[in-house]
Amino acid sequence: MVGAGCYSLKNCIREESNFIPDGVEWIKDYAIKIDPKSYEVTLQKQGRIAYQVLIVATGVTYDFSMIEGLKEALDRGVVCSNYINPEKTWELLQKFKGGNAIFTQPTTPIKCGGAPQKAAYLSADYIRKHGLKEKSNVILALPGSVIFGVKIIAETLMQKVKEYDIHLKLGLAPVKIDIQKRTITFKNVLPNENQCIINDDPKLRTTILPENKVEIAFDFLHLAPPQTTHSFIKESGLTNSLGWVDVNIHSLQHNVYPNIFSLGDAAALPTAKTGAAIRKQVPVLVDNVLSYLKGKTIQNFDYQGYSSCPLVTGYGEMVLAEFNYKNEFTPDPKLKRMLIFDSYKPHWRLWILKKYILPYLYWNKMLKGIPV
Ligand SMILES: Cc1cc2nc3c(=O)[nH]c(=O)nc-3n(C[C@H](O)[C@H](O)[C@H](O)COP(=O)(O)OP(=O)(O)OC[C@H]3O[C@@H](n4cnc5c(N)ncnc54)[C@H](O)[C@@H]3O)c2cc1C
């Protein structure tokens, strides 16, 4: 919303000390090593600190090296990312006067998988409302084989794609950005499924390259950077083969070290990495940590992969994708109290939820551990 000029970044920031509960000591330092065998974390300034139970909640870090030219491109010109600086996205969108507006994401898992699409829909709406549609091509290039993993939501999004005349290109992973030429190169990662997803197209200024690659010129480029866990977590031997903290996906307890737990973006949970997911993970994790500390066998295996993606599909409307590990659509029954009975469709009431109610709940309830 900040990237589309309908929320201020200033409103998203609060003083962190106000959210540290009584009885919690906040050590302002940087963890550089975990030794799971001797139950110790090493801090940059303060050295080693022992733990009985460790909760790894370090989120993700960005690996710019996975896309050639990305680091240089983000600092300059018409390339932006809501993951890094949403105010720049808004600035560039207002300067956009036509041409190719490309929205993409990497092959790695990313925070809020739907976020790059939200940027695309809001920008497409902006372009339409500002009379730029006829001279613009909005291109949404995604590495996956579907627009969204939950079928009923995918159907809604496909309708939006049609309504905005978005050029949807599936199976395309960004591999290189040339900031001088203002081109982005994609690799077709699904060559068997998508034989000719993209052609030499003068209108879209595409050039087919060898090795299943295609280069597209851009006048505006928004992307999510490739994401991974922090290297010290990987070096501490806590991650699975894909590099995420190796926990039981229902109890959040580490699969090798029983006194380590993990949740949030860092954890190897096969669901979307969102704050909404963490809201449902926390009670399970807390329950199990308390059992462990009391010397009991942990018993709470209730986390079923709930996650939710508030997909803003245009100014003033939103779809709320709520789902579980099986990609089943699981709308919160409480939505009915807001007279929302079909949250898989764009709705103005969901926009109100996103813009006003969720921030209130986040700051006043969720961060304080009050059930919502
Ligand atoms: C553009 C965008 C849109 C999004 N939209 C939504 C949305 O609409 N709904 C939703 O629910 N979620 C959304 N998300 C996702 C959500 O923000 C994340 O899933 C959530 O913040 C993850 O929380 P976390 O605590 O796991 O990680 P983080 O919030 O990243 O927190 C990790 C913490 O660990 C600290 N840390 C890291 N390394 C160290 C270290 N070595 N030593 C000490 N501390 C360390 C960091 O400083 C940070 O404070 C969005 C994210 C983005 C980027």
The ligand as an SDF file (V2000), in Angstrom:
LIG
                    3D

 53 58  0  0  0  0  0  0  0  0999 V2000
    6.4290   -6.3640    0.9040 C   0  0  0  0  0  0  0  0  0  0  0  0
    5.9440   -7.3160    1.9590 C   0  0  0  0  0  0  0  0  0  0  0  0
    4.5900   -7.5110    2.1410 C   0  0  0  0  0  0  0  0  0  0  0  0
    4.1220   -8.3680    3.0990 C   0  0  0  0  0  0  0  0  0  0  0  0
    2.7770   -8.4790    3.2860 N   0  0  0  0  0  0  0  0  0  0  0  0
    2.3040   -9.2460    4.2770 C   0  0  0  0  0  0  0  0  0  0  0  0
    0.9150   -9.2780    4.5590 C   0  0  0  0  0  0  0  0  0  0  0  0
    0.1280   -8.5860    3.9030 O   0  0  0  0  0  0  0  0  0  0  0  0
    0.4580  -10.0770    5.5510 N   0  0  0  0  0  0  0  0  0  0  0  0
    1.3150  -10.8200    6.3000 C   0  0  0  0  0  0  0  0  0  0  0  0
    0.8590  -11.5010    7.2150 O   0  0  0  0  0  0  0  0  0  0  0  0
    2.6500  -10.8120    6.0640 N   0  0  0  0  0  0  0  0  0  0  0  0
    3.1580  -10.0340    5.0850 C   0  0  0  0  0  0  0  0  0  0  0  0
    4.5080   -9.9880    4.8600 N   0  0  0  0  0  0  0  0  0  0  0  0
    5.3790  -10.9570    5.5260 C   0  0  0  0  0  0  0  0  0  0  0  0
    5.7380  -10.6190    6.9540 C   0  0  0  0  0  0  0  0  0  0  0  0
    6.2540   -9.3040    7.0140 O   0  0  0  0  0  0  0  0  0  0  0  0
    6.7830  -11.6290    7.4350 C   0  0  0  0  0  0  0  0  0  0  0  0
    6.3220  -12.9440    7.2030 O   0  0  0  0  0  0  0  0  0  0  0  0
    7.0710  -11.4770    8.9170 C   0  0  0  0  0  0  0  0  0  0  0  0
    7.5210  -10.1800    9.2220 O   0  0  0  0  0  0  0  0  0  0  0  0
    8.1420  -12.4780    9.3410 C   0  0  0  0  0  0  0  0  0  0  0  0
    8.4140  -12.3480   10.6970 O   0  0  0  0  0  0  0  0  0  0  0  0
    9.6870  -13.0270   11.3420 P   0  0  0  0  0  0  0  0  0  0  0  0
    9.6360  -12.6170   12.7850 O   0  0  0  0  0  0  0  0  0  0  0  0
    9.7910  -14.4490   11.0090 O   0  0  0  0  0  0  0  0  0  0  0  0
   10.9170  -12.3230   10.6200 O   0  0  0  0  0  0  0  0  0  0  0  0
   11.3150  -10.7860   10.6410 P   0  0  0  0  0  0  0  0  0  0  0  0
   10.1090   -9.9100   10.7570 O   0  0  0  0  0  0  0  0  0  0  0  0
   12.2060  -10.5960    9.4630 O   0  0  0  0  0  0  0  0  0  0  0  0
   12.1160  -10.6340   11.9910 O   0  0  0  0  0  0  0  0  0  0  0  0
   13.3840  -11.2270   12.1580 C   0  0  0  0  0  0  0  0  0  0  0  0
   14.1050  -10.4960   13.2520 C   0  0  0  0  0  0  0  0  0  0  0  0
   15.3220  -11.1650   13.5290 O   0  0  0  0  0  0  0  0  0  0  0  0
   16.3330  -10.2040   13.6550 C   0  0  0  0  0  0  0  0  0  0  0  0
   17.6200  -10.8340   13.3310 N   0  0  0  0  0  0  0  0  0  0  0  0
   18.0230  -11.3720   12.1650 C   0  0  0  0  0  0  0  0  0  0  0  0
   19.2710  -11.8420   12.2420 N   0  0  0  0  0  0  0  0  0  0  0  0
   19.6810  -11.5960   13.5120 C   0  0  0  0  0  0  0  0  0  0  0  0
   20.8840  -11.8680   14.2040 C   0  0  0  0  0  0  0  0  0  0  0  0
   21.9170  -12.4540   13.6300 N   0  0  0  0  0  0  0  0  0  0  0  0
   20.9650  -11.4880   15.5030 N   0  0  0  0  0  0  0  0  0  0  0  0
   19.9290  -10.8760   16.1220 C   0  0  0  0  0  0  0  0  0  0  0  0
   18.7470  -10.5960   15.5100 N   0  0  0  0  0  0  0  0  0  0  0  0
   18.6390  -10.9670   14.2190 C   0  0  0  0  0  0  0  0  0  0  0  0
   15.9720   -9.1140   12.6560 C   0  0  0  0  0  0  0  0  0  0  0  0
   16.5900   -7.9030   12.9770 O   0  0  0  0  0  0  0  0  0  0  0  0
   14.4710   -9.0630   12.8340 C   0  0  0  0  0  0  0  0  0  0  0  0
   14.1060   -8.1970   13.8730 O   0  0  0  0  0  0  0  0  0  0  0  0
    5.0210   -9.1040    3.9110 C   0  0  0  0  0  0  0  0  0  0  0  0
    6.3850   -8.9090    3.7530 C   0  0  0  0  0  0  0  0  0  0  0  0
    6.8510   -8.0100    2.7930 C   0  0  0  0  0  0  0  0  0  0  0  0
    8.3270   -7.8000    2.6640 C   0  0  0  0  0  0  0  0  0  0  0  0
  1  2  1  0
  2  3  1  0
  2 52  2  0
  3  4  2  0
  4  5  1  0
  4 50  1  0
  5  6  2  0
  6  7  1  0
  6 13  1  0
  7  8  2  0
  7  9  1  0
  9 10  1  0
 10 11  2  0
 10 12  1  0
 12 13  2  0
 13 14  1  0
 14 15  1  0
 14 50  1  0
 15 16  1  0
 16 17  1  0
 16 18  1  0
 18 19  1  0
 18 20  1  0
 20 21  1  0
 20 22  1  0
 22 23  1  0
 23 24  1  0
 24 25  2  0
 24 26  1  0
 24 27  1  0
 27 28  1  0
 28 29  2  0
 28 30  1  0
 28 31  1  0
 31 32  1  0
 32 33  1  0
 33 34  1  0
 33 48  1  0
 34 35  1  0
 35 36  1  0
 35 46  1  0
 36 37  1  0
 36 45  1  0
 37 38  2  0
 38 39  1  0
 39 40  1  0
 39 45  2  0
 40 41  1  0
 40 42  2  0
 42 43  1  0
 43 44  2  0
 44 45  1  0
 46 47  1  0
 46 48  1  0
 48 49  1  0
 50 51  2  0
 51 52  1  0
 52 53  1  0
M  END
$$$$
